[in-house]
Amino acid sequence: MNIFWMIGFTHDAEDSHVFQTKGQARWFSTLRKSSDSVDMNQGIRILLIDDHALFREGVGRLLQAEPDFIAVRSCGHIREALRLLEGEVIDVVLLDYDLDGEYGTLFLDEAKAKGFKGHILMVTAGMPNATVLKVLEQGASGIFLKQAPPAELVEAIHKIISGQIWLDSRAIKPLIDGVNRRAEETRIRPSLSARELAVVRAVCEGLSNKQIAVELQLSESGVKGALQQLFAKTGVRTRSQLVRLALEQHSDDWLDGETGVTDH
């Protein structure tokens, strides 16, 4: 199965800069701080947090060329990024994990404490397996590896802004290959129907409810019902928590098989 989720960039205040782009934004649907959706008359506003200036500049130029992105801010440290969040409206944060002595997980906690409701995409060369799971639990919208083609970053931003999750399969493969074998004897194994298993696998592929409905030939209400059943059986409350549970504890049963439905 192809698990395609996607799970950044920064600098000091005097060295922070703005890239302006022209054009009308085409991709919207994320919730903002005040619970309003992204303004349909404006584009996607991005904050890049990375401690390498060359990387910030290269990604800034890439995003500048996209008509959907009207403003791109960049900085190199968490404290400066948090100040920018307080003073500006940001829709998407592209966040590096290793920030020269700081770790992006701190930003996730601090941004949440400040009430940030936008999307955070981890853009990193790599993270420890346990951290991959932690950032998902902290609310990251996905993981994007810096080794990926630049055009995929643009696609990843569009995906998360629409409410989906982006996980690079290379980032989570080690989790599936070596996942929590020591918990094998004690873990809880909720009994899932064929439909629920298919929905779990589709969620792990980063599909939206509408896409899952098409893929599994179900109604959207049927998909929502299956998700509610999954939440009730597993005790999780969000899709991210469901994916973490599937990856951490059930990669060899829930995720081992084709996504198909035999019961309706």
PyMOL commands that set and color helices and strands:
alter all, ss='L'
color gray80, all
select helices_A, chain A and resi 13-15+53-64+78-87+104-113+129-137+150-161+169-177+181-183+194-204+209-216+220-234+239-249
alter helices_A, ss='H'
color red, helices_A
select strands_A, chain A and resi 5-6+17-20+44-49+69-75+92-95+98-99+102-103+119-124+142-145+166-167
alter strands_A, ss='S'
color yellow, strands_A
deselect
rebuild
show_as cartoon
